Amino acid sequence: MDFRTQVIVSGASSRLSADALLLLLVGQSLPAGLDEPLAKAVTEAIAQGDFSLKPGKQAYLRQVAGVKTPRVAVVAVRDGSAKALKAAAASGLGLLKGLGVKQLAVQILGLPFVGAAHAEALASAAADAVYLYRSTKPSAPPPPLLAKISLLLASKAEAQAADQGLARAAAINEGVALARELGNRPGNHCTPTMLAAEARKMARANGLKIEVLDRKQIEALGMGSFLAVAQGSDEPPRFIVMHYQGAAKAGAPLVLVGKGITFDSGGISLKPGGEMDEMKFDMCGAASVIGTMRAVAQLKPKLNLIGVIAACENLPSGRALKPGDVVKSLSGQTIEVLNTDAEGRLILCDALTYVERFKPAAVVDIATLTGACVVALGAVRSGMFSPDDSLAAELLAAGDAALDTCWRMPVDDEYDEGLKSNFADMANIAGRAGGAVTAAMFLKRFTAKLRWAHLDIAGTAWKSGAAKGSTGRPVGLLTHWVMTQAQAAQAK
């Protein structure tokens, strides 16, 4: 995040010194508190048909008489929720895009109280607006100039709440930006080795302990399922373990496990060629773990958090895993591989067994796991699977608070039937129906000793089309969950 935020209590918005002013107006009538010059300008815009107080309507006003800022963007907000405010802020920032705005003032009117969630939503919208991928694109346009946002508030109580929201947003936005950057890099740049190097760089910069295991160390552990996926590629696998210690060493940690397939061709079960380039995004679960560790390190909650990533490529070759092969997982259970393109679960199962050694309070794995989840939920909500009602409720609440939502999916025992095999303890796929659920049921077989949840982010981790690129989700959800758990622990 390249801009900084500040809160200003009281003062007339028309006299603020800034390059632009963004007015976010809630309600069906002109809200109280709007300076007279601005109220007059907005009223005139409504009279001339250039603006209305209907949700989503917007207007750009230039050189308003009596207003110090030369540019004013006005947006009507659907309601008083943080979600509506974020959408309106994004719309207003779009009006100001490319206008050379370095200092932006923002005023939210029509709410009884501007709280932490509103401030966080505003900062999140701004971070989305200024993000620009440049690593492999020298011809990319210059990044936005926005360097400072001033939020004008009515009281010290609002300012105190907003400061909390902005601090949380600053950390999350840094984590999201890092996750997006890693996700957007091409497969020939973001290899397992490079992903490990970036994790190490982040960890060292933020005071985290990190360990990176190479192929020989992974072999010594007995991660036969993970290595079976990696064996088709010349790129060596990496197993990454990051530690944040904010509480006593004896405290049971939370653990995040990320799928790090840096390119997924499907292996011998080769994917269709169309849109295969997007399989560079198959490591977005891993990227979200690195991003969340970055955010948590900045927020410094009083708990312990461990981030674990299994990283490799899934490619076809003379050494590659074949349909019908049977592999032995770290847990000792054997797996018949009926489809080599169902590889994410093969690396995650060994990672889930590995984290048992930490005796965690809870484990959440994050993976771009199934196309079936995209069919079920689209690109709005991530799929969330857990047999633990309280953990599921925590994640749902964290997603709602972060505006990074998920939806609980079933893990009924009956879904497990399709994973039976005549040649191993289980198969790695079941039938086509309920594919996202049966993938979660496969992982569930490796979580008997864990309080566990699975997030399938195949629909939410990146966008296709003209806006193609990583979203950085679910860094927001995960960070909110970790911070809420820290607060709960402190309250005991």
Beta strands, then each sheet from edge to edge (+ up, - down):
strand 1: 4-9
strand 2: 20-26
strand 3: 58-62
strand 4: 71-77
strand 5: 103-109
strand 6: 148-153
strand 7: 209-213
strand 8: 238-245
strand 9: 254-264
strand 10: 304-314
strand 11: 326-328
strand 12: 334-336
strand 13: 362-367
strand 14: 382-385
strand 15: 406-409
strand 16: 426-427
strand 17: 452-456
strand 18: 462-463
strand 19: 469-470
sheet 1: 1+ 6+ 5+ 2+ 4+ 3-
sheet 2: 7+ 8- 10+ 9+ 13+ 17+ 14- 15-
sheet 3: 11+ 12- 16-
sheet 4: 18+ 19-
end
